[in-house]
Amino acid sequence: MRALMGLIKDRHGTYYAQRRVPDLLQEAVARVLNSDKPKRVFLKKSLGTKVLKAANVAATHVLADFDRTLASAEALLKERPSVALITEAQIKRMAESYYASVLQSDEEERQEGTGSEPLFQSIAQQLTAAEVGFSTPFKIGEAPEAGLSDREVFKREHALSETLPDARSALAKGDITHVRLDVDELLEAFQLNLDRKSLSYRQLGMAVLRARVKALQDVERRNAGEPIETPLFSIALQVLLRQEARSAVR
């Protein structure tokens, strides 16, 4: 029996289905799959067997999935052709929307909590009921009526002590890869397919990187008790930006 085209073996003898993505579709496939990489050169999936007959059967479904992914990528390109230029106004507004979204998320957590406190309290209560010894500096059996617990405040401040220096270091070097996922999500939200090799993409990356550092600095100021307002990035402005993005590709 012959293996279907696209079947390969790994060094342990397990069969994989693999298909190379055409160059023009590699970025679009990455977006379809929500990949953390800017491109997908290959589609690859384990078939979970070392038996050729079973691999051939499983491969038909996997290869069909690959075909659907490639078709979705092609449709994405048709809907949003790649452009190499966007305006300074678009870049400014997109960076402003990113800044506002970071502060909005921070404000929501301060009002509603991070969602991790109930689980922490539940585990602590179960350990206590089972008479299992443990130690924690945080209060047990007492969740805040609103806002953040002391534990959540501590964890958020610890995370910020790592993310803010990293963002500042990236900004000092002009390393826009630090915010690549944020930039791509922003472009996706505003339905714009911007060429990653273009000057506009680099300019947008730097604008978003500056916005990230500014937003994290303002989160730090909030942690110190300063009343930093969240900008109102209205729905009307978002609609306007989408319209400008569509006009840019015509």
C-alpha positions, 0 to 999 in steps of 0.5 A: 500500500502506498502512502497518500501524497502529503504523508511523512514519518517522524523519527519515531515512525509516527505518520504526519500529514503535511502540506506546504502553504503557497508563498502568497497565502502564508501570512493569511493562513497564520491569521486564519489559524490565529498563529503567534507567528507572522507566517505559516510555511507548512500545515502539519498534523500528527495522525497518531499512528505508525500503521500506514493503512490507518494513517491513509484513512486519517489523512483524508480528513486532515488534508480536507481540513488543510484545504478548508484552511487554505480556502479561508486564507484565499477568501481573506486575501480577496476580502482584504487585499494587502496594502503597503501604505496607511495614513498618519491619521490612521496610525495615530487613531489605531495607537490611541485605540490600543492605548485606550483598550489597555487602560479599559481592561485595567479599569475593568479588572479594578472594578470586577477583579481578575477572576482568580480570587474565587478559585484561590479561596475555594482551594484554600477552603478545601485544603483547610477542610481536609486539614492539609497544612499550607501557608499564604500571606493572603486572607482566607475566607474573605473575598472583597465585595468589589474590586481587587483582593490583596493577592490580586493586587500583589500579582498584578504589580509583580506582573507589571514589574516585568512587563513594563521594563520589557516594553521600555527596553523594546522601545529603546531598541525600536523592537516592534516584534515586542508588540507584533501580536498586538499590531496584528490583532489591531489590524484584524479588528479594523479589517486592514491587511497591511504588508508587514514589510512596509514602512507603514507597518513599522510606523504603526508598530512603533506607535503601538509600542509607544502606546503600550509603554505609556499605558503601562506607565499609567497603570503603574500610576493607578497602582500608586493611587493616581486617578488616571482616566480611561480615554473614551474611544467611541464606537463612532470613531472605530467605524470611521477608522474602518471606513478609512481602512476600506478606502485605503485598499480601493 
